[in-house]
Amino acid sequence: DGRSATLELISSDEEPVAAAKPLHIGWCVVDSNSVEKVLPLLNELGVTKITFIYCDRSQKNFKPDYKRYNRILESSMQQCGRSEMLLFDEVKNIEAFIGQNPQTVVFDFCDEVLSESSGIDTVLIGSEGGLSESERALLQKQKVVRLDTPMILRSETAATAIASKIVL
């Protein structure tokens, strides 16, 4: 009749929706409000994992609120259609992060501009105020890049800009 319909599922396919390139961001701990602002953007860009690192200049009173971050991600995933959850991790310092991720490229003040992003799958972003001298000494063997801008970027702006440049 005119008020009902019968549907039959003939077939279905599961096709994961994910970025073409994986990106793991090692992010020195900053204010949770800053992370919350850019988390949907990083999720939409396809960042695979964020590891929070307690750096020398991290404000030690900030603790990542993973329950809140996951609620933000759930909403973001529904809007952008992403099928796999962005992962979170935490390490106590940069030395531990580099030990786990020796291929890390560091985002810091330097002469080398990030022009070619192929092959970069892990990037380290410092906290507000940048990396300390002892951390820079620890990272001497890592490749260090910057974006082609004369501006000094806030941590969350740097995370979004780098993710855009590498993943897209």
Buried (B, 14 or more C-beta within 10 A) or exposed (E): EEEEEEEEEEEEEEEEEEBEBBBBBBBBBBBBEBBBEBBBBBBBBBBBBBBBBBBBBBBEEBEBBEEEBEEBBEEBBEEBEBEEEBEBBBBEBBEBBBEBBEEBBBBBEEEEEBEEBEEBBBBBBBBBEBBBEEBBEBBEEBBBBBBEEEEEBEBBBBBBBBBEBBBE
